[in-house]
């Protein structure tokens, strides 16, 4: 996979506003796939993959005379329709535009490439954390925080891609628009049996979220499923690279951006993230009997 881009040009605590803007914009970028791509059991039709060429999260390809992928470009923030090589077929820089204007542009741009009307309206989810762009405010022009978030996605896409390629049962690295995290799911019960029941099938989620209500700055996480009932907070083993355990609401290993950035220059940051993930996945496998 690709190399590691050094993180820390913008302090992790200063990324929340840019992250919320991009999170709302991602809902628009995800709407064409929800409507036009074949339905998948895990709702993968709405998900994104990181496209390093375009510095964007891009969906799967929609069939058309000129096939296209709906995408969210990070800096400056933009909605785009990309070809298979990551080049623009259409782009709307979001600076100075409202979310409604973004949806309207996207509808027209998609219909132009399809050569026909959409089969229905583009979905507009509204249950995300509040931000002015959700109340008819205009998007900003981007800047260092947007570019820094792009580096988090690029770096963790590389790291998680390497993990997925080397791990049996690991899914492709994807980003789902609602949570906006980038992750792979390691299935420990392939081929039926307990895997047929999503509530009991053993798995390990490994990913990066750019921040959420509980932790506003980015963090890497590793979570076992089902949660091991016999493990108490006082029995959790120490983690490398400054990692900690989350025990409130969900159980999982967490490497916060501040610890990752403090590891040193680029290669040291990647080594820290990799050692944290390897150790946490190992602990989770042990708890799950895998």
C-alpha positions as CSV (number, residue, x, y, z in Angstrom):
1,X,0.0,0.0,0.0
2,X,1.0,3.6,0.0
3,X,3.4,5.4,2.4
4,X,2.6,7.3,5.6
5,X,2.0,11.1,5.5
6,X,3.2,12.8,8.7
7,X,0.3,13.8,11.0
8,X,0.3,16.8,13.3
9,X,0.4,19.8,11.1
10,X,-2.9,20.7,12.7
11,X,-3.3,19.8,16.4
12,X,-5.9,17.0,16.7
13,X,-8.1,19.1,19.0
14,X,-8.6,21.7,16.2
15,X,-10.1,19.3,13.6
16,X,-13.7,19.0,14.9
17,X,-15.3,21.8,12.9
18,X,-13.8,20.6,9.6
19,X,-14.8,17.0,10.4
20,X,-18.4,18.0,10.9
21,X,-18.5,19.9,7.6
22,X,-17.1,16.9,5.8
23,X,-19.4,14.5,7.6
24,X,-22.5,16.4,6.4
25,X,-21.1,16.6,2.9
26,X,-20.5,12.8,2.9
27,X,-24.3,12.3,3.3
28,X,-24.8,14.0,-0.1
29,X,-21.9,12.1,-1.7
30,X,-23.3,8.8,-0.5
31,X,-26.8,9.4,-1.8
32,X,-26.2,8.3,-5.5
33,X,-24.9,4.9,-4.4
34,X,-27.8,4.3,-2.1
35,X,-30.1,5.0,-5.0
36,X,-28.3,3.5,-8.0
37,X,-25.9,0.8,-7.0
38,X,-27.0,-2.8,-6.4
39,X,-28.2,-3.5,-2.9
40,X,-25.8,-5.4,-0.7
41,X,-26.5,-7.3,2.6
42,X,-24.2,-5.0,4.6
43,X,-25.5,-1.9,2.8
44,X,-22.1,-1.6,1.1
45,X,-23.7,0.2,-1.8
46,X,-23.7,3.4,0.3
47,X,-20.1,3.0,1.5
48,X,-16.9,4.7,0.3
49,X,-13.3,3.7,-0.3
50,X,-10.4,6.1,-0.1
51,X,-9.1,7.2,-3.5
52,X,-5.6,8.5,-3.1
53,X,-5.4,9.9,-6.6
54,X,-8.4,12.2,-6.0
55,X,-7.8,12.7,-2.3
56,X,-11.4,11.7,-1.8
57,X,-13.8,9.1,-0.5
58,X,-15.4,7.5,-3.5
59,X,-18.3,5.1,-4.0
60,X,-18.6,2.1,-6.3
61,X,-19.0,2.7,-10.0
62,X,-22.4,3.4,-11.4
63,X,-23.1,2.0,-14.9
64,X,-23.7,4.7,-17.5
65,X,-22.4,5.7,-21.0
66,X,-19.6,7.3,-18.9
67,X,-19.4,5.2,-15.7
68,X,-19.0,7.4,-12.6
69,X,-18.3,7.2,-8.9
70,X,-19.8,9.7,-6.5
71,X,-17.2,11.2,-4.2
72,X,-16.3,13.6,-1.4
73,X,-13.1,15.6,-2.0
74,X,-11.5,16.8,1.3
75,X,-9.5,19.9,0.5
76,X,-10.9,22.2,-0.7
77,X,-14.2,20.4,0.1
78,X,-16.1,19.4,-3.0
79,X,-18.7,17.0,-4.3
80,X,-17.4,15.2,-7.4
81,X,-18.3,12.5,-9.9
82,X,-15.1,10.6,-10.8
83,X,-14.1,8.1,-13.5
84,X,-12.4,4.9,-12.7
85,X,-9.0,6.6,-12.7
86,X,-9.9,9.2,-10.1
87,X,-10.3,12.1,-12.7
88,X,-13.2,14.5,-12.5
89,X,-16.3,14.1,-14.7
90,X,-18.0,16.8,-12.7
91,X,-17.2,18.8,-9.6
92,X,-18.8,21.3,-7.3
93,X,-16.5,23.1,-4.9
94,X,-18.6,23.5,-1.8
95,X,-17.2,26.8,-0.6
96,X,-20.0,29.3,-0.3
97,X,-22.7,26.7,-1.1
98,X,-25.3,25.3,1.1
99,X,-26.0,21.6,1.6
100,X,-29.3,21.9,-0.3
101,X,-27.4,23.5,-3.2
102,X,-25.0,20.5,-3.1
103,X,-27.8,18.0,-3.4
104,X,-29.4,20.0,-6.3
105,X,-26.1,20.1,-8.2
106,X,-25.5,16.4,-7.6
107,X,-29.0,15.4,-8.8
108,X,-28.5,17.3,-12.0
109,X,-24.9,16.2,-12.6
110,X,-25.8,12.5,-12.0
111,X,-28.8,12.8,-14.4
112,X,-26.6,14.3,-17.0
113,X,-24.2,11.4,-16.9
114,X,-27.1,8.8,-16.7
115,X,-28.9,10.4,-19.6
116,X,-32.2,10.0,-17.7
117,X,-34.0,11.1,-14.6
118,X,-33.2,9.6,-11.3
119,X,-35.6,6.8,-10.1
120,X,-36.2,8.8,-6.9
121,X,-35.0,11.6,-4.8
122,X,-31.5,11.5,-3.2
123,X,-31.7,10.6,0.4
124,X,-31.0,13.4,2.9
125,X,-30.2,12.0,6.4
126,X,-30.6,14.5,9.2
127,X,-29.6,12.7,12.4
128,X,-25.9,13.8,12.5
129,X,-24.4,16.2,15.1
130,X,-25.5,19.8,14.6
131,X,-23.4,22.1,12.4
132,X,-24.4,25.4,10.6
133,X,-24.3,23.6,7.2
134,X,-27.2,21.5,8.4
135,X,-29.2,24.7,8.9
136,X,-28.7,26.3,5.5
137,X,-25.2,27.6,6.4
138,X,-22.6,27.7,3.7
139,X,-19.6,25.5,3.5
140,X,-16.1,26.9,4.2
141,X,-13.3,27.1,1.7
142,X,-11.3,24.3,3.3
143,X,-7.8,24.8,4.6
144,X,-5.2,23.1,6.8
145,X,-7.7,21.2,9.0
146,X,-9.4,19.6,5.9
147,X,-6.0,18.6,4.4
148,X,-5.0,17.1,7.8
149,X,-8.1,15.0,7.9
150,X,-7.3,13.8,4.4
151,X,-4.0,12.6,5.7
152,X,-5.6,10.6,8.5
153,X,-7.8,8.8,6.0
154,X,-4.9,8.2,3.6
155,X,-2.6,6.9,6.3
156,X,-5.1,4.6,7.9
157,X,-6.3,3.4,4.6
158,X,-2.8,2.3,3.9
159,X,-2.3,0.7,7.3
160,X,-5.7,-1.1,7.3
161,X,-5.3,-2.2,3.7
162,X,-2.1,-3.9,4.6
163,X,-3.8,-5.6,7.6
164,X,-6.8,-6.7,5.5
165,X,-4.5,-8.1,2.8
166,X,-2.6,-10.2,5.3
167,X,-5.6,-11.4,7.5
168,X,-7.9,-14.2,6.7
169,X,-11.6,-13.2,7.0
170,X,-10.9,-9.4,6.8
171,X,-13.2,-7.3,4.7
172,X,-12.2,-4.6,2.3
173,X,-11.4,-1.2,4.0
174,X,-14.6,0.9,3.7
175,X,-16.1,4.1,5.1
176,X,-19.8,4.2,5.9
177,X,-21.2,7.7,5.7
178,X,-23.3,7.7,8.9
179,X,-20.4,7.0,11.3
180,X,-17.7,8.4,8.9
181,X,-15.2,5.9,10.1
182,X,-12.8,3.9,7.9
183,X,-12.6,0.3,8.9
184,X,-12.1,-3.4,8.1
185,X,-14.1,-6.2,9.8
186,X,-12.2,-9.4,10.6
187,X,-14.8,-12.2,10.6
188,X,-13.7,-15.1,12.8
189,X,-16.7,-17.4,11.9
190,X,-16.5,-17.7,8.1
191,X,-18.6,-20.3,6.2
192,X,-21.8,-20.4,8.2
193,X,-22.4,-21.6,11.7
194,X,-22.5,-18.7,14.2
195,X,-21.6,-16.3,11.3
196,X,-25.2,-16.7,10.2
197,X,-26.3,-14.7,13.3
198,X,-25.0,-11.2,13.3
199,X,-25.6,-11.0,17.1
200,X,-23.3,-13.9,17.9
201,X,-20.8,-14.2,15.0
202,X,-17.3,-13.4,16.3
203,X,-15.5,-10.5,14.7
204,X,-12.9,-7.8,15.3
205,X,-13.5,-4.3,14.0
206,X,-10.3,-2.3,13.3
207,X,-10.6,1.2,12.1
208,X,-10.2,5.0,12.4
209,X,-12.8,7.5,13.2
210,X,-12.1,11.2,12.6
211,X,-13.9,12.0,15.9
212,X,-17.3,11.6,17.5
213,X,-19.4,12.8,20.3
214,X,-17.4,10.9,22.9
215,X,-13.9,11.8,21.5
216,X,-13.9,14.9,19.2
217,X,-10.4,14.2,17.8
218,X,-9.5,11.3,15.6
219,X,-8.6,7.9,17.0
220,X,-7.8,4.4,15.9
221,X,-9.8,1.6,17.5
222,X,-10.0,-2.2,17.8
223,X,-13.2,-3.8,19.1
224,X,-14.1,-7.4,19.8
225,X,-17.6,-8.8,19.2
226,X,-19.4,-10.2,21.1
227,X,-17.9,-8.3,24.0
228,X,-16.2,-10.8,26.4
229,X,-18.4,-10.8,29.5
230,X,-15.7,-12.3,31.7
231,X,-13.3,-9.4,31.1
232,X,-13.4,-6.6,33.7
233,X,-11.8,-3.2,33.4
234,X,-9.2,-4.1,35.9
235,X,-8.2,-7.2,33.9
236,X,-7.5,-5.3,30.6
237,X,-3.8,-5.7,29.6
238,X,-1.6,-2.6,28.8
239,X,-1.4,-1.5,25.2
240,X,1.6,-0.2,23.3
241,X,2.1,3.3,21.8
242,X,0.0,5.1,24.4
243,X,-3.1,3.1,23.7
244,X,-6.0,2.9,26.2
245,X,-9.1,0.8,26.8
246,X,-12.6,2.2,26.4
247,X,-15.1,0.6,28.8
248,X,-18.0,3.1,28.8
249,X,-20.7,2.1,26.4
250,X,-18.5,-0.2,24.4
251,X,-15.3,-2.2,24.9
252,X,-12.4,-1.6,22.7
253,X,-8.8,-0.5,22.4
254,X,-8.2,3.2,21.5
255,X,-5.2,5.0,20.2
256,X,-6.0,8.7,20.3
257,X,-4.6,11.1,17.7
258,X,-2.5,13.0,20.4
259,X,-0.6,9.8,21.2
260,X,-0.2,8.9,17.6
261,X,1.1,12.3,16.6
262,X,3.5,12.4,19.6
263,X,5.2,9.1,18.4
264,X,7.6,11.1,16.2
265,X,8.1,11.6,12.5
266,X,6.1,9.8,9.8
267,X,7.6,6.3,10.0
268,X,7.5,6.3,13.8
269,X,3.8,7.2,13.7
270,X,3.1,4.3,11.4
271,X,5.1,1.9,13.6
272,X,3.1,3.1,16.6
273,X,-0.2,2.6,14.9
274,X,0.8,-0.8,13.6
275,X,2.1,-2.0,17.0
276,X,-1.1,-0.8,18.7
277,X,-3.3,-2.6,16.2
278,X,-1.3,-5.8,16.2
279,X,-1.4,-6.0,20.0
280,X,-5.1,-5.1,20.4
281,X,-6.1,-7.6,17.6
282,X,-4.1,-10.3,19.4
283,X,-5.8,-9.6,22.7
284,X,-9.2,-9.7,21.1
285,X,-8.5,-13.0,19.3
286,X,-7.5,-14.5,22.7
287,X,-10.8,-13.4,24.3
288,X,-12.8,-14.6,21.4
289,X,-11.1,-18.0,21.3
290,X,-9.6,-17.4,17.8
